[in-house]
């Protein structure tokens, strides 16, 4: 299912970042401005995303519905559900600029997971890049300042969970179509989010409490549409290009989120935001550069032989 078209993959990744920037801004308005609970927001967004995607899915051929690796689909959905819940909850308390910058820690969690869980060989330079990225995250969190909030750790947790989702997505593009990855993720997320939304209801509240106010319903539908479009764009990007090549284009979402946060909410980031973000981006580029060099070295040696 994978085709090598890096330019198209880059465009799709940038498009996904732009869509997610719109989604994040809208979600923060729903959470902060309208006061809806995070699990309720996640449930309605992914329910509407699934319903909106269903007619499109029914129009596709049977290959789009094929689930060749069901256990990986379930594992991917599990990481995504937990990540979505943490992310949506964080947007009720954390400014977009801070949450979006902390999400950039995902590549470093990928490296940590590969070393600690998969026992992959990790040279010192990789650990140096991880330490650089985590140092940038500490600057963004500023746990030593009076402005620190424990809610700021929720985007960090989401970054770790979405790192696992990204790894599974890339692995599954070898056998699964982008349409299948998008459709089954939405279909698995919806019932999981429904259970969490019901569990989060106040004691004694009926299921009718899940119904959003009339003014919020149209915004939730729009957020669901953006969610479906962004998930498809990411799956399509990974089917067109390597994850290492795509990662720098994923960073484009940071200035887009910051710009919308300033325009819509007036969240002007402090100077430490740019320092911490620059450190994270620089460390991630260094990590990617070393990965490319390591992967190219055996090939160049073989060519000389």
Beta strands, then each sheet from edge to edge (+ up, - down):
end
